[in-house]
């Protein structure tokens, strides 16, 4: 689990960096070649997990890098992932995993159908904001998460993860 989280962080940073480069070279508002079409703000269907999510601004939806799920990328949320979880972690296990990042401002929230964990840390490249949300919807467990360098995007991901519902 820890290795998967670290891999997701590294790949998110690479994808986010590459996405910005691709957007700068193309026509404004058009997705990069090989990417899924941008979805409008508001209810956005997630084709792999079969749920709907409310996200701010335009997002590009692609298959998840890790696991079975969808990756969303956009200015409002950075890069976030929603995936189906076969073996869900407990909140205590997630807090334990967070300890390896020397978390600051650790916040755990109980949701009616799961939980949300947010924290930040300072790494060699600056601040990092972690969002990890578990939801049980229609008998399945979903993980909605991100790690990024922009607090406003992390806040938007947390809010979006709370809007996940059956579509």
Number of C-alpha atoms within 10 A of each C-alpha: 9 11 8 11 15 12 14 20 18 12 15 22 17 11 16 17 12 12 19 13 12 15 15 11 9 12 10 8 10 13 17 20 10 7 13 14 15 19 17 14 14 14 17 19 19 22 14 17 18 13 19 18 20 20 24 18 14 20 24 20 24 20 20 17 16 15 14 16 22 25 24 23 21 21 14 19 25 25 27 26 27 27 23 21 18 11 7 16 14 12 19 10 10 18 18 11 14 20 11 9 15 13 18 14 9 15 13 17 12 12 13 8 11 18 17 22 20 24 21 23 17 14 10 6 7 8 13 20 21 24 22 22 25 27 24 19 14 8 7 12 18 23 20 25 25 25 28 22 18 14 16 14 22 28 16 17 29 23 15 19 25 19 15 23 17 13 13
